[in-house]
Amino acid sequence: MIKKTILLCLVLKIVTAVAALSALGESVHNYGAATFSGSEYPVEHITAEAYPEKQITVSGVVKNACLNPAKGTVVIYFLDSNYDVVCTTEADVNNHKIINPGGSGAFEASAMIDNVLDIKKVYIEFVKN
């Protein structure tokens, strides 16, 4: 079993969390998740799973901690062991519907990456629109 660590960070007020182990030979590598807090739009309940088909899927929830309704997308940046961005993807939050103050909206995005086991960081940025 090969131990890998993936670090999940939130670009808005960069917050770092520890993730889990993965193993070669399994059909799915689950990098685990951590709950983030802070900022006006904290990203919570993040999971990142890599599949043998060179696909990695990231999901989570954006909470609206502001006093005004908001809607937007998340931009997800995948960084390799050299901390170079190897791929980016976007996803609508809450099906691009408004998130009321105190409410939250889910997102999920997938990307095809040649070497998913070489991913070291995933940065997630909420972009209000």
TORVEX-861430 format. One line per field, with one value per atom (N, C-alpha, C, CB): residue number from 1; chain; x, y, z. Coordinates in pm, whole numbers, plus 50000, padded with zeros to 5 digits. Each point is the difference from the previous one (the first is absolute). Glycine has a CB too. Layout:
// TORVEX-861430
num	NUM;...
chaine	A;...
u	X;...
v	Y;...
w	Z;...
//
This chain:
// TORVEX-861430
num	1;1;1;1;2;2;2;2;3;3;3;3;4;4;4;4;5;5;5;5;6;6;6;6;7;7;7;7;8;8;8;8;9;9;9;9;10;10;10;10;11;11;11;11;12;12;12;12;13;13;13;13;14;14;14;14;15;15;15;15;16;16;16;16;17;17;17;17;18;18;18;18;19;19;19;19;20;20;20;20;21;21;21;21;22;22;22;22;23;23;23;23;24;24;24;24;25;25;25;25;26;26;26;26;27;27;27;27;28;28;28;28;29;29;29;29;30;30;30;30;31;31;31;31;32;32;32;32;33;33;33;33;34;34;34;34;35;35;35;35;36;36;36;36;37;37;37;37;38;38;38;38;39;39;39;39;40;40;40;40;41;41;41;41;42;42;42;42;43;43;43;43;44;44;44;44;45;45;45;45;46;46;46;46;47;47;47;47;48;48;48;48;49;49;49;49;50;50;50;50;51;51;51;51;52;52;52;52;53;53;53;53;54;54;54;54;55;55;55;55;56;56;56;56;57;57;57;57;58;58;58;58;59;59;59;59;60;60;60;60;61;61;61;61;62;62;62;62;63;63;63;63;64;64;64;64;65;65;65;65;66;66;66;66;67;67;67;67;68;68;68;68;69;69;69;69;70;70;70;70;71;71;71;71;72;72;72;72;73;73;73;73;74;74;74;74;75;75;75;75;76;76;76;76;77;77;77;77;78;78;78;78;79;79;79;79;80;80;80;80;81;81;81;81;82;82;82;82;83;83;83;83;84;84;84;84;85;85;85;85;86;86;86;86;87;87;87;87;88;88;88;88;89;89;89;89;90;90;90;90;91;91;91;91;92;92;92;92;93;93;93;93;94;94;94;94;95;95;95;95;96;96;96;96;97;97;97;97;98;98;98;98;99;99;99;99;100;100;100;100;101;101;101;101;102;102;102;102;103;103;103;103;104;104;104;104;105;105;105;105;106;106;106;106;107;107;107;107;108;108;108;108;109;109;109;109;110;110;110;110;111;111;111;111;112;112;112;112;113;113;113;113;114;114;114;114;115;115;115;115;116;116;116;116;117;117;117;117;118;118;118;118;119;119;119;119;120;120;120;120;121;121;121;121;122;122;122;122;123;123;123;123;124;124;124;124;125;125;125;125;126;126;126;126;127;127;127;127;128;128;128;128;129;129;129;129
chaine	A;A;A;A;A;A;A;A;A;A;A;A;A;A;A;A;A;A;A;A;A;A;A;A;A;A;A;A;A;A;A;A;A;A;A;A;A;A;A;A;A;A;A;A;A;A;A;A;A;A;A;A;A;A;A;A;A;A;A;A;A;A;A;A;A;A;A;A;A;A;A;A;A;A;A;A;A;A;A;A;A;A;A;A;A;A;A;A;A;A;A;A;A;A;A;A;A;A;A;A;A;A;A;A;A;A;A;A;A;A;A;A;A;A;A;A;A;A;A;A;A;A;A;A;A;A;A;A;A;A;A;A;A;A;A;A;A;A;A;A;A;A;A;A;A;A;A;A;A;A;A;A;A;A;A;A;A;A;A;A;A;A;A;A;A;A;A;A;A;A;A;A;A;A;A;A;A;A;A;A;A;A;A;A;A;A;A;A;A;A;A;A;A;A;A;A;A;A;A;A;A;A;A;A;A;A;A;A;A;A;A;A;A;A;A;A;A;A;A;A;A;A;A;A;A;A;A;A;A;A;A;A;A;A;A;A;A;A;A;A;A;A;A;A;A;A;A;A;A;A;A;A;A;A;A;A;A;A;A;A;A;A;A;A;A;A;A;A;A;A;A;A;A;A;A;A;A;A;A;A;A;A;A;A;A;A;A;A;A;A;A;A;A;A;A;A;A;A;A;A;A;A;A;A;A;A;A;A;A;A;A;A;A;A;A;A;A;A;A;A;A;A;A;A;A;A;A;A;A;A;A;A;A;A;A;A;A;A;A;A;A;A;A;A;A;A;A;A;A;A;A;A;A;A;A;A;A;A;A;A;A;A;A;A;A;A;A;A;A;A;A;A;A;A;A;A;A;A;A;A;A;A;A;A;A;A;A;A;A;A;A;A;A;A;A;A;A;A;A;A;A;A;A;A;A;A;A;A;A;A;A;A;A;A;A;A;A;A;A;A;A;A;A;A;A;A;A;A;A;A;A;A;A;A;A;A;A;A;A;A;A;A;A;A;A;A;A;A;A;A;A;A;A;A;A;A;A;A;A;A;A;A;A;A;A;A;A;A;A;A;A;A;A;A;A;A;A;A;A;A;A;A;A;A;A;A;A;A;A;A;A;A;A;A;A;A;A;A;A;A;A;A;A;A;A;A;A;A;A;A;A;A;A;A;A;A
u	50084;49916;50090;49814;50161;50078;49922;50112;49953;49931;50016;50039;49853;49999;49927;50006;50033;49930;49954;50135;49744;49949;49953;49931;50097;49965;49893;50231;49663;49891;50010;49850;50147;50011;49889;50248;49711;49901;50072;49818;50169;50073;49954;50029;49838;49952;50039;49805;50283;50052;50061;49826;50272;50054;50001;50140;49786;49989;50048;49806;50275;50057;49938;50215;49768;49946;50075;49776;50223;50067;49904;50150;49902;49918;50052;49945;49997;50026;50098;49775;50243;50091;49932;50123;49959;49945;50088;49905;50045;50076;49988;49964;50147;49998;49925;50219;49718;49931;49853;50213;49742;49858;49931;50047;49824;49928;49977;49890;50103;49978;50097;49756;50306;50086;49923;50215;49754;49926;50099;49787;50229;50096;49944;50101;49776;49944;49955;50142;49821;49948;50022;49830;50149;50004;49897;50247;49706;49906;50077;49819;50152;50065;49909;50133;49926;49921;50078;49890;50042;50064;49952;50200;49824;49962;49849;50206;49752;49858;49930;50049;50026;49943;50086;49903;50092;50083;49958;50036;50062;49974;50013;50087;49808;49993;49976;49914;50105;49969;50067;49781;50345;50071;50046;50075;49901;50056;50071;49818;50287;50073;50029;50103;49845;50019;50064;49801;50302;50067;49962;50192;49785;49962;50108;49755;50257;50103;49991;50002;49880;49982;50062;49790;50297;50067;49904;50161;49733;49901;50007;49851;50137;49991;49873;50255;49668;49875;50008;49872;50092;50001;49857;50243;49710;49868;50007;49889;50011;49995;49879;50246;49753;49889;50057;49855;50085;50037;49890;50128;49913;49904;50003;50027;49857;49990;49996;49878;50235;50009;49978;50157;49800;49974;49854;50179;49791;49863;49918;50083;49980;49931;49998;50069;49827;49998;50119;49748;50295;50113;49981;50154;49906;50007;50133;49747;50301;50128;50048;50055;50073;50065;50126;49909;50143;50130;50098;49896;50226;50109;50092;49984;50049;50082;50132;49796;50315;50135;50067;50017;50035;50072;50150;49802;50275;50144;50073;49970;50141;50078;50107;49957;50135;50104;50098;49977;50030;50083;49919;50137;49739;49906;49970;50085;49919;49957;49853;50237;49686;49861;49999;49919;50025;49995;49863;50173;49727;49865;49912;50029;49873;49897;49864;50157;49745;49863;49907;50057;49821;49902;49873;50097;49825;49871;49904;50110;49765;49897;49973;49896;50075;49963;49849;50224;49713;49855;49924;50036;50015;49938;49981;49885;50206;50003;49876;50134;49811;49888;50055;49835;50089;50040;50013;49886;50217;50017;49964;50185;49712;49957;50099;49761;50241;50088;49981;49994;50114;49994;49978;49914;50052;49975;50128;49769;50217;50115;49957;50111;49988;49975;50112;49874;50091;50097;50059;49876;50242;50064;50072;50027;49996;50079;50063;49851;50276;50071;50097;49978;50042;50096;50098;49830;50290;50103;50080;50013;50035;50086;50145;49827;50248;50140;50082;49934;50175;50083;50050;50068;49983;50054;49931;50222;49660;49924;50073;49791;50296;50072;50108;49954;50079;50100;49938;50138;49731;49936;50033;49811;50241;50039;49909;50232;49711;49912;49882;50193;49697;49882;49956;49929;50073;49953;49859;50235;49677;49861;49969;49933;50018;49968;49853;50239;49684;49862;50000;49913;50022;49990;49854;50206;49764;49862;49966;50013;49869;49957;49852;50181
v	49884;50116;50124;49875;50213;50122;50112;49924;50145;50110;50128;49891;50175;50131;50099;49892;50231;50104;50105;49958;50082;50108;50109;49841;50278;50112;50082;50005;50019;50080;50140;49796;50306;50138;50084;49975;50120;50094;50128;49898;50147;50116;50125;49891;50125;50115;49978;50041;50039;49987;49862;50161;49804;49865;49926;50080;49811;49915;49862;50134;49804;49871;49889;50114;49772;49886;49874;50109;49796;49874;49905;50035;49887;49901;49860;50165;49737;49861;49929;49996;49875;49917;49942;49945;50015;49927;49878;50213;49691;49879;49959;49928;50024;49949;49868;50114;49859;49874;50005;49892;50210;50013;50066;50015;49964;50060;50150;49780;50265;50141;50043;49985;50130;50059;50115;49933;50058;50106;50082;49861;50266;50086;50062;50045;49924;50050;50144;49842;50215;50135;50063;49939;50189;50074;50112;49945;50100;50110;50129;49854;50244;50129;50102;49944;50153;50112;50127;49856;50255;50128;50053;49934;50193;50074;50015;49916;50162;50023;49880;50242;49676;49885;49877;50150;49796;49883;49879;50088;49833;49876;49886;50095;49824;49895;49864;50166;49730;49862;49964;50017;50015;49977;49855;50240;49699;49868;50007;49882;50039;49989;49853;50233;49714;49858;49986;49938;49976;49973;49860;50155;49831;49872;49954;50058;49810;49948;50054;49797;50251;50053;50138;49867;50174;50130;50114;49909;50061;50102;50029;49926;50200;50040;50083;49996;49975;50069;50069;49832;50295;50080;50048;50073;49914;50051;50068;49817;50263;50070;50089;49992;50092;50090;50138;49810;50293;50139;50058;50026;50032;50062;50151;49811;50250;50146;50057;49986;50066;50058;50151;49817;50236;50144;50030;50018;50110;50043;50013;50119;49869;50013;49868;50241;49736;49881;50001;49991;49891;49990;49879;50110;49897;49883;50007;49987;49897;50001;49861;50206;49787;49876;49980;50021;49858;49975;49970;49912;50136;49966;49909;50219;49667;49901;49987;49875;50143;49993;49875;50253;49662;49879;50023;49854;50128;50021;49868;50231;49752;49877;50011;49958;49944;49997;50116;49753;50312;50119;50126;49882;50100;50108;50088;49998;49939;50065;49964;49992;50102;49972;49911;50221;49659;49907;49998;49862;50189;49999;50092;49764;50297;50076;49957;50197;49819;49973;50089;49760;50257;50082;49920;50208;49837;49937;50105;49776;50217;50086;49956;50039;50057;49971;50013;50083;49820;50000;50007;50111;49820;50004;50142;49785;50301;50142;50077;49937;50013;50069;50080;49820;50277;50085;49919;50196;49837;49944;50112;49834;50145;50101;50010;49956;50158;50014;49886;50249;49692;49886;49867;50154;49850;49878;49946;50081;49811;49940;49936;49961;50017;49937;49905;50201;49687;49896;50021;49842;50097;49999;49867;50252;49713;49882;50025;49844;50122;50018;49885;50250;49712;49895;50052;49823;50121;50036;49875;50237;49759;49891;50044;49917;50008;50032;49874;50181;49831;49883;49925;50117;49953;49933;50053;49967;49979;50050;49977;49956;49943;49975;50104;49758;50324;50104;50133;49888;50116;50123;50020;49974;50145;50030;50102;49948;50143;50101;50024;50108;49928;50040;50133;49758;50348;50130;50021;50093;49954;50024;50146;49759;50308;50143;50020;50064;49999;50034;50135;49868;50138;50123;50040;49943;50169;50048;50068;50030;49938;50067;50030;49888
w	50000;50000;50000;50121;49789;49990;50067;49785;50310;50068;49921;50222;49761;49931;50089;49769;50225;50073;49902;50209;49806;49916;50094;49810;50159;50084;49932;50100;49969;49945;50059;49971;49944;50047;49941;50024;50048;49953;49964;50143;49729;49953;50072;49778;50240;50076;50145;49839;50215;50137;50017;50089;49830;49988;50135;49809;50189;50117;49959;50097;49985;49965;50085;49931;50009;50074;49962;50012;50075;49975;49931;50200;49710;49932;50030;49817;50118;50036;49906;50097;49928;49922;49877;50209;49694;49886;49976;49896;50028;49976;49855;50237;49706;49863;49997;49946;49942;49984;50034;50048;50022;50029;49883;50247;49743;49888;50020;49961;50164;50028;50108;49935;50047;50102;50061;49879;50249;50067;50082;50007;49957;50067;50126;49781;50256;50123;49989;50120;49992;50001;50136;49826;50178;50125;49991;50038;50076;50003;50017;50095;49820;50006;50065;49795;50271;50050;49975;50176;49836;49972;49867;50134;49844;49881;49989;49886;50018;49980;49936;49977;49950;49931;50027;49820;50302;50030;49918;50231;49729;49928;50101;49777;50232;50101;49934;50168;49910;49960;49866;50123;49862;49874;49993;49994;49891;49971;49865;50135;49854;49873;49978;50023;49867;49969;49863;50141;49853;49873;49954;50059;49812;49941;49904;50024;49953;49910;49857;50141;49820;49864;49984;49980;50113;49997;50029;49836;50235;50034;50149;49810;50226;50140;50015;50032;50072;50025;50135;49860;50143;50122;50024;49966;50157;50035;50136;49864;50162;50127;50008;50013;50088;50027;50030;50088;49852;50028;50088;49780;50334;50090;49981;50166;49835;49990;50142;49775;50271;50134;49998;50064;49823;49985;50034;49822;50180;50026;49873;50201;49683;49872;49925;49989;49930;49915;49903;50019;49941;49907;49910;50166;49716;49913;49928;49971;49984;49932;49964;50121;49850;49960;50085;49763;50234;50060;49887;50215;49802;49910;50080;49865;50078;50069;49925;50084;49990;49944;50054;49980;49932;50040;49983;49934;50172;49997;50016;50093;49832;50007;50109;49755;50248;50103;49989;50003;49882;49984;50031;49825;50216;50031;49879;50233;49650;49876;49977;49901;50048;49966;49877;50098;49916;49887;49935;50111;49960;49946;50083;49915;50021;50071;49948;50035;50046;49959;50081;49937;50016;50068;50022;49897;50202;50025;50055;50044;49913;50057;50144;49771;50314;50138;50010;50091;49971;50022;49867;50223;49676;49866;49950;50052;49984;49963;50050;49798;50311;50065;50118;49929;50115;50112;50129;49890;50188;50134;50098;49927;50151;50096;50116;49937;50134;50115;50099;49971;50071;50091;49930;50170;49703;49923;49938;49953;49974;49933;49869;50222;49693;49871;49965;49925;50015;49967;49862;50146;49832;49869;49982;50002;49872;49966;49864;50136;49852;49874;49980;50016;49858;49966;49897;50051;49953;49903;49965;50090;49786;49956;50019;49832;50248;50030;49980;50166;49756;49968;50123;49795;50305;50117;50125;49883;50148;50113;50133;49871;50136;50125;50025;49972;49928;50016;50045;49825;50192;50046;50147;49831;50203;50137;50068;49935;49988;50056;49907;50118;49944;49925;50061;49946;49976;50045;49947;50007;50079;49961;50027;50050;49847;50009;49965;49941;50147;49971;49929;50201;49683;49923;49994;49862;50203;50005;49869;50250;49692;49877;50002;49878
//
